Amino acid sequence: MRKGIFATVFVLIVSFTILQACSKIPCYPASHFKPPANANYIAEEIRLKAPAGHTLAGTLTLPSDRPPPHPAVVLITGSSPQNRDMMGHWAWPASKYRPFRQIADALSRNGIAVLRMDDRGYGCSEGGPLLDATTVERADDNRAMVDFLRNRSDIDPARIGILGLSEGGIIGPLIAASDPDICALVIMAGCATNGWKIQEHQYRYDIERDQNLTDEEKEKALEAKMENLRMAVREGKTNPWFAFFVEYMPLPTAQKVTCPALILHGDKDAHVPVEHAYHLAQAMRSSGNPDVTVRIFKDINHVFLPDKDGRKSGYLKLLRKGAKVPDSVLDTITEWLVTRLSAGH
């Protein structure tokens, strides 16, 4: 029994090591992130200093067909190292999945400036490794992005919003709850419970699809996986990010969010249960927030790709087929943010 437990712990440790070692995301030149030829916006390479002292690198897209100051949105990546397009090591060598580039393009074509950055320690950003930083520390990096925008003459400081996907959907509320001047928040596949519940959901999602196991065997397999994980955390075998993630409860923070909020989720999310979208909305509304919208997308997975199964094991197949964030998601985000960031809203 203990031999099996420690074997699992060893695999867990190796997995985290591989995750960091494989995440050698290139530092692309600014030209890599230039807009399409027909775009009505420009792109500016950005360098800014984070509170911890490292320099973050990214891209600011600015509308070119209307006068400043512009409304703006900060994009916040999910967990695991990713660049400003939200492309992580798991997406290589597939290259068409660039959700934050798609979102930035859609928003800036509609008059909204967008700032997106490489995660600390990856791409062109200093610092890291990312998994040595807790979610709260990552939030400080993103607060620096908000502050950077507020100090630009071509950005309207009274019309700045935040969009976060996955862990970014945890970080966004942390910032919005502590910054009353944030005027819009978009959460994509955000969590409403601590990481223990999230991990249990992920294990269960896979185990329940194993047709070779009886119901009793499935329950035993789930409990064994959870016990192995609990032992790894107790013995300090995980990184600082994971140790924080499994304990952090997002709902008390969500209750402090007073700005308009749009909560998006796919019904085939194998990472975070779709009902979390409703729990987050309920928490915000319970404290009197009158402008909370939930949108659930059919046959969409955790990373907002069209998918009828949802498991991460199928991501690369989808990427090789050229899957992208569908227009239905992009249009929902764009229409909502254009309205909430409009002058006088």
N, C-alpha and C positions, 0 to 999 in steps of 0.2 A: 504493500500500500504506500508506504513512505517513499519507496523507490520510484513509484509512479508519480507521486506528488513532486518530488524533486526533479524528475525528468521534465515535467510540465513547466516548473519554475525555470529550468535551464532553457527550455525552448522560448519562454517568455523573455528572458534576458537576451538571448541571441536575437530574437525578433526586434527588440528595441535597438540593439547594436546595429543590426542590418539596416533598420529604418534610418538611422542617422548616417551610416556609412554610404548608403545608396543615394542619399539625398544631396548629391553634388549638382545642384541646379546651377546651370551656367550663368555667368554675368554677361548678359547680352548687351550689345551697344544700344544707344538710344534709338538708332534707326530700326531696330527690331520691333519697336513698339509704335512706329509712326502710323498715323491714321490711313485708311484707304484713300485712294486717289480722289474719290468723289465726296469725301467727307466735308462737312461744313464746320469742322472744328480742327484745332491744332493740338499738338502734343509737346509738352515740355518735360525734359528730364529733371528730376527733383532730387536734392540731397538735403536731409534735415537731421538734426541731432535729437536722439531720444533721451529721456531723463536719466537713463543708466549710463549714458556717455557714448554709446555706439552710434554710428551714422547709418541711417536708413536711406535706401535708394528706391525711387519709383517714378511713376509717370503721372502728370497732371494733364488731363484733356480739357481744353477751353473752347467754348463756342466762338466761332469766328464770324458769324453772320448776324450778331446782335451786340449792342454795346454793353460793357460792364457797368456796374458790378454784377457778377453772375451768382445764382444760387449754386450750391456745391454739395457733393456727397462723398463721404469717405467709405471705401470698401474694405471690409475686414475678413481675412481668410479664415479657413477652418483649421483644425488641428493637423499636425504633421507638417513638415517644412514645405512651403510652396512659394512660387514667385508671384509677382504682381498680377499676372493673369489668372492666378489660382491654379497653376499647373504644378502638381507635386511629382515626386519620384515615381509614384504608382502609375502615372499617366505616360511615362516614357516607354517605348519610343513613339507612341501615338501622340499626335501634336495638334489635332483639331479641337480638342476640348480646352477651351480658354474662356470659362464662364465670365470672369471679371473683364476680359477684353470685350466680350459681347455686351455686358451690362454697361460698361463705360461708353461703348459706341452708341448704344440705344439712348442713353441719357444725354450725352453731349450733342447728339443730333437734334435733341429736343430742348436745347438751351441750358443744360445743367453741367457745370464743371464736375469732374470726377478725379479724385486722388486715390491711387492704388499703389501699394509698396511691396517690395520683396520682403519676406519674413526675415527677422533678425538672424544673421549667420548664413543666409542663403541668397542665391542670385548675386546682386551687387551690394547687398546690405551687410554691415559689420555686425559683431555680437554673436551670440549663440554659444553652443547649439540650442536650438529652439526648445527642445524638450527639457532643458535645464531651467526654463522659465515657467512660472505658473501662469494661469489665466489672468490673474490680477496684474502681473508684471507685463504680460502682453498688452493688456488694456492701456498701460502707460505709454507704450509705443504708439498706439492708435490715438490716444489723447494728444500726443505730440503732432500728429497729422492734422487734427482739428485745429490746434493752436496755430499751426503753420498757415492754414487757410485763412484764419481770422486776421492774420497780420498782412494779408495781401490786399492791395488796393483794388484789384480786379475781382475780388470775391465779396459778396454781401455777407457780413458776419452774422446777420440776423436770419439768414436762410441757409443753414448748414444742417444736413441730415447724415444719417449713418445707415449702412447696410452691411449685415454680417451673415455669413453662411456657416452652418454647423457650429464649431466653437466660436466663430465670429458672431453667431446668434446668442451666445452667452456674453461675449465681450460688449456687444452693442448696448444691451440694457445696463451693464455696469457703468458705461460712460453716460448714457442718457439719464440714468437715475441720479447721477452726481453733478450733472451739468444742465441747469434749467434752460440754457440758451440753445440746446439742440432742439430743432423744430420738427424732426421727422425720424422715425426709426423703422427699418425693414429687417425682419428676422426671417431667415430661410433655414428651415430644418433645425430650429433651436431646441434646446433641452429644457424640460420643466422639472426634472428630478436630478438627484446626484448620479455620479458615474457608476455606482454599484447597480442601480436599476437599469442604466443604459447598457452596461456590460451584460447583465442578465438577459435583457431583451435581445441583444445581438447573438448570444449563445443559443437562446431558445429559438430564434428565427431560423437558424441553420439546423438545429437538432430536430425540430418538428417536421422538417422537409426530408428527413432520412427515413425512407419507407422500409428500411431493413430493421428498424427498432420498434418494439412494442411501446405502448404509452408508459408503462412502468420503467422500461429501460431508458426512455427519453428523460424522465424525471431524474433518474439516478445519474445519467450522464451530465445533466444540467447542474445538479448539486455538486458533483465531483469537480466540474470546471470552476464553479464559484468558490468552492473550498480551496482549490489550488491558487486561485487569484487572491483570496483573502490571506493565505499564508505568505504569498509573495509580498504583499503590501506590509503585513506585520513584520516580516523579516527585512524590510528595507530593500527589496530586490527590484523595485521599480524606480523610475526617474521622478524628479520633483513635480513635473507637469502632471503625471498620472496620480501621484499621491494627493495632489490638490483636487484633481478632477473627480475622484471617486467620493469625496466628502462634500464638495460644494453644492449647495441647494440654491437654484436660480430663482425660485418663486418669490422669496422676500425682496429680492432686487427688482423683479418685475412689478411688484406692487408699488414701487416708488417711481415708475415710469409715468410721466404725466403728458409727454408729447404724443402726437398722433403716431399710431403704430400699425404696420401692416405685417401680418404673420402668414408665411407661406410654408406649405408642407406637401410632400408627395405621398400618395397613399401606398406606395410600394417601398417605403423607407425601411430598410433592414437595420439601420443604425439607431434611429430615434423613432419611437412609436408615433404614429400620426396624431394620436390624441393629445400629445404634448402641445400642439398648436392651440388647442382649446383651453388647456390648463393655463398657458401663458396669458391668453386673452382674458380668461376669468380673473386671474390675479391682477391684471392691470385695471380691468373694469371695477373690481371690488374696492379699489381706492379712489374711484370717481373719474377715471380717465374716460371721456365720452367718445373718443375717436379711435377705436380699435377694430381692425378689419382682419378677418381670417379667410384665406383662400386655400382650398385643398385641390391638388391636381391629380387626376386619374392616371395610373400607370406611369408615375414619375418616381424615381428613386432618390436616395439621399443627396446625390450631387446634381439633382435636377436634370437627369437624362431620361428619355423615354425608355421604360423598362417594365416588363410584366412580372419579373421575378424579384429584383431588388438587391440580391446579394452581391457583395463586393467582388466575389470571385468572377462575376460576369462583366465587370466594368471594362476590362481590356478588350473583350469581344465587341462591346458597344463602341468603344473608341476606335477600334480598327475599322468599324463600319462608318466612321465619320459622324457619330452622334454628337449633337450639340444641344445646348439649352433651347427648348422650343420657343417659338414666337409667342405662344400663349402666356408663358412665364414672363418673358421680356416685356410684353405689352402691359401686363398687369402691373409690374414694377414701375414702368415708365409713366403710365397714366396716373397712377397714385402719387408718385413723387412730383410730377409736374404740377398737379393740383395742390399738394401740400406745401410745395416750395415756391408757389407763385406769390408775387408781391401782393400784400394785402389779404392773404388767406387767413 
